[in-house]
Amino acid sequence: MAFWQTARFDVDLSRPRVMGIVNVTPDSFSDGGRHADAAAACAHCERLVAEGADLLDIGGESTRPGAVTPSADEELARVLPVVRHAVTLGVPVSVDTSAPEVMRAVLDAGADVVNDVRALTRPGALAAVAAHPRAGVCLMHMRAEPATMQQQADYRDVVAEVAAYLAERVAAVQAAGVERQRIVVDPGIGFGKKVEHNLALLARQRELLALGLPLLVGWSRKSTLGAVTGRGVGERLAASVAAALMAVERGAAIVRVHDVAATVDALKVWTAVARSGNPHGQGGSTIAR
Ligand code: 7PJ
């Protein structure tokens, strides 16, 4: 049976899992300051768990194309209060960060997973995760940095190049002492990729299963869905659910989404149909150690 080892939980991947996105970036429309931003993010964590999120992913760095990277101190001040609350909610807590200082601090605070869009390439990041005896890690493919990544979106075979990069990062992370059962991989939809590349990564997603590790995939509200549907970022719910379902159909173990309730319903239908064709392949629940 497939599990993903994380600090406090072994996540059973015999059925697809939903990771709910919690952004803790300053709200330019509120003058409540940092405390109001953290309180809103904590309330959002509770809402996503109530909607059925299997994991939470908390992020304090905007990785939108062209975004400016905050200092590690600033990032930590944003995410730490939210992590401290999220770890009381009974689901594994992931933190979306590339900064080793942030990784160490959130793991010390009880977070379960480091989700790094830079796949532990910053100096000290490998060591920060390896120093923890159990923490999970998500290694994502990205080309260059968010500020410039869309200028380098050039591939001969995007699926093969993403797979080769992820294989190289998995080897580096294992060589640093992180056991394979702690690692999941992610093709990084939208990170240094054009519409055609993102679509190819979904159409041919099964090829990435040859890496032999669980796949985590994030299509939620991304611009490729806007390009396909002609809809703005606030109108991409149906497109996001469709993409999440297709990713699961093509072998994704975990989908990273904003709209948890709708995705959970869609995956209940998927799971019921999958089981009706395979009545002995019953999925369980996330197991606390
Ligand atoms: C992803 C992520 C993703 C992983 C973001 C957004 C941009 N982490 N962090 N995979 N995307 N693992 O949510 O639109 O696709 S931030």
Residues whose N, C-alpha, C, O or C-beta is under 5 A from the ligand:
A	BS01	7PJ	T63 N115 C138 M140 D186 G188 I189 G218 S220
